[in-house]
C-alpha cells in the first residue's frame, strides 16, 4: 500500500504498473465520509490531466494491489465498517 500526496507522476506510474490494483480517492483531510474506491484502470482517475489534478489539490490517493489493505486504511480513517463511502460507477471496482 502506498499513499500519494503531491506526486501525480508517481501516482500515474503506479497505476500504469498495477492495472489490477485498487485506488482509494480521499480528501486531504481524510474525512471518513469521503472514501471512493476505483480500479487502477478507471478512466476517471487515470487519464492524463493537468499537473496536480490527482494528488496535489484537494485529494490524495491510497493505492494497493490488495483490497484488504485498502479496507484497513479506511478503518484507520475512522470508517469502522472498513467500507467505502462510494464505489465508482464507471469502473465498478468490486
N, C-alpha and C positions, 0 to 999 in steps of 0.2 A: 504494500500500500504506500502511496505517496501523495502528498498534498502540494498543489501548485498555486503559488501566490506570486504575482508579478513576474510570471515566467511563461508567456504564451508559447515561445519557441520550444521550451522543454515539454510543455503540455502537448503541443501538436506532434512532437517527436514521439512521445509516449503512446498516444492513441494510434499513430501510424505503425508502431511496433507491436501493439497489443490489440488487434482487431476483435478479439473475443472478450476484451476487458469491459469493465463497468466504470462509469463516471458518475460521481455524485456532484451535482451543481449546488453550491451553497452560497449564501451571502457572506460577506466578510465578517460580520458579527456572529456568524454561526447560530442564528436563531433556530431553535428546534422545529418551528413551524414551517421552515422552508428548506427542504432537502429533496431535490428532484433527481431521480435515477434515470440514467441513459445507458445505452450501449456505446462503446467507443466509436463505432461506425456511424452513429446518428448524425445526420446532416446538420441538425440544429446546433450541435456542439463541436463540429469537426471541419466545416468548410472554412476556407481561408477568409479572414476578415481583417479589418484594420488592426494595427498593433494595439494590444491592450484589451481587446474585446472579450477575451476569455478569462483572464486571471488578474488583470491589473486595475480594473474599475471596481464595481460593486460586488463582484463574485470571485470565488476561487473554486478550484476543482480538487476533489479527492478521487483518486483512481486506484484500481486494483483489478487483478485477474480473478480475485476471489470475492464472491458475493457476501460470504461470511465476514470478511474484513470490512466491507462497506457497511454492513449491518452493525458491526461492533463500533464503527465510527459514529453512526447515527445515535447509538446509545450514549457514547461519550459526549455528544452534543446536547443530551437531555431528552432524547426520544426513548422513553422506557420500553416501548414496544419494538425497538430495533427496526422500525419500518421507515417508510418514506412519506413525505407529505404528498408526493405525486409521482406517478410513473409517466415517463414521456409518452405522449400519444402518437408520436411519429415512429419511434423505433420499437415500442412495446418490449422493454428490456427483460421482462420475466415470462 
